[in-house]
Amino acid sequence: MARVNESQTLYNSALQLLQAGDHEAALALFAQAIPEEGDFVEAHLAWAEAVMPGPDYLGALKFIHNFLQPQNYVEIGVEFGTTLKLVSPRTRVLGIDPVPQVESDFAENVSVYQQTSDDFFASRDLSSLLGGPFVFAFIDGLHLFEQVLRDFMNLEKYSSPDSLVVIHDCLPLDRRTASRMRTTQFWSGDVWKIVPCLKNERPDLNIATIPAYPTGLCLINGLSSESRLLEENYTAIVERYVALEYDVIKDKTDYFSLIANDCSRIKDFLLHEKKIF
Ligand SMILES: C[S@@+](CC[C@H](N)C(=O)[O-])C[C@H]1O[C@@H](n2cnc3c(N)ncnc32)[C@H](O)[C@@H]1O
């Protein structure tokens, strides 16, 4: 009980400090408010909001949809359909989730496949379903590094040089919420490891991360449907990156290739940052 009261007091003080404009001190108190082995989701959420001002991930995704007006959109991890519903009725939408919590026919332009992403890619041909390469894909399924890596590898086979992949949960808040084992309600798992992995193993890709609340979005373009580098080295890559400790992150801006969370910067990425060799 004493620890609950202490956490609440620290959290209230952090909110007051934020209001008073003492951002750094507020962040430190949010971190202290979370009990070492307990949970305090309000503190995690308020802390994340203080660290990541600007449009949240839904706002950033909506901007990307409006800007690209993609002919098609693929989403791995549908859940309640919150992100699926950001899509224009003119976009052909394909969702994949073993336990979607939406009606499979909730909109005419949307098809939801009730299976894991691995099963989907093992049994179906995405380009036949879409009538060509995907334009925009969002990965937000199982929050483990090796799954995200496989989702990316599977999608890339169906890409064109103009395709965009966005991965949710790439910017971790703290060690505990960024670990493989879930012990807190607010949890991004070790999805973050996909950023150093792709930066190191696929320097040909274009990568930037938007610090969009609550856990960031990584944008990737410059894809190559012919590349088999990740697949050929899959076992060694998984071993190397699963073993990464949270402490390797020193400077988030550099480590995650952060760009400003504003529409003009996102637009620049989408328009101009195709690497030329
Ligand atoms: C965080 S939710 C997705 C939220 C949704 N994109 C949004 O923001 O509105 C994650 C979803 O991934 C699904 N999921 C878990 N494992 C999966 C897998 N192997 N393949 C595809 N989806 C998976 C879960 O069932 C869950 O509905």
PDBQT file of the ligand as one rigid body, heavy atoms in Angstrom, charges set to zero:
ROOT
HETATM    1  C1  LIG A 301      -1.226  -4.259 -31.182  1.00  0.00    +0.000 C 
HETATM    2  S1  LIG A 301      -2.459  -5.201 -31.943  1.00  0.00    +0.000 S 
HETATM    3  C2  LIG A 301      -2.684  -4.392 -33.505  1.00  0.00    +0.000 C 
HETATM    4  C3  LIG A 301      -3.307  -3.056 -33.370  1.00  0.00    +0.000 C 
HETATM    5  C4  LIG A 301      -3.736  -2.411 -34.641  1.00  0.00    +0.000 C 
HETATM    6  N1  LIG A 301      -2.732  -2.407 -35.690  1.00  0.00    +0.000 N 
HETATM    7  C5  LIG A 301      -4.100  -0.943 -34.334  1.00  0.00    +0.000 C 
HETATM    8  O1  LIG A 301      -3.189  -0.146 -34.038  1.00  0.00    +0.000 OA
HETATM    9  O2  LIG A 301      -5.289  -0.643 -34.386  1.00  0.00    +0.000 OA
HETATM   10  C6  LIG A 301      -1.574  -6.643 -32.354  1.00  0.00    +0.000 C 
HETATM   11  C7  LIG A 301      -2.389  -7.671 -33.081  1.00  0.00    +0.000 C 
HETATM   12  O3  LIG A 301      -1.471  -8.598 -33.649  1.00  0.00    +0.000 OA
HETATM   13  C8  LIG A 301      -2.089  -9.833 -33.694  1.00  0.00    +0.000 C 
HETATM   14  N2  LIG A 301      -1.082 -10.882 -33.845  1.00  0.00    +0.000 N 
HETATM   15  C9  LIG A 301      -0.424 -11.576 -32.887  1.00  0.00    +0.000 A 
HETATM   16  N3  LIG A 301       0.386 -12.480 -33.436  1.00  0.00    +0.000 NA
HETATM   17  C10 LIG A 301       0.264 -12.343 -34.776  1.00  0.00    +0.000 A 
HETATM   18  C11 LIG A 301       0.843 -13.003 -35.892  1.00  0.00    +0.000 A 
HETATM   19  N4  LIG A 301       1.743 -13.980 -35.724  1.00  0.00    +0.000 N 
HETATM   20  N5  LIG A 301       0.475 -12.613 -37.139  1.00  0.00    +0.000 NA
HETATM   21  C12 LIG A 301      -0.417 -11.604 -37.313  1.00  0.00    +0.000 A 
HETATM   22  N6  LIG A 301      -0.993 -10.946 -36.288  1.00  0.00    +0.000 NA
HETATM   23  C13 LIG A 301      -0.658 -11.307 -35.049  1.00  0.00    +0.000 A 
HETATM   24  C14 LIG A 301      -2.857  -9.928 -32.389  1.00  0.00    +0.000 C 
HETATM   25  O4  LIG A 301      -3.916 -10.860 -32.509  1.00  0.00    +0.000 OA
HETATM   26  C15 LIG A 301      -3.341  -8.489 -32.211  1.00  0.00    +0.000 C 
HETATM   27  O5  LIG A 301      -4.663  -8.343 -32.655  1.00  0.00    +0.000 OA
ENDROOT
TORSDOF 0
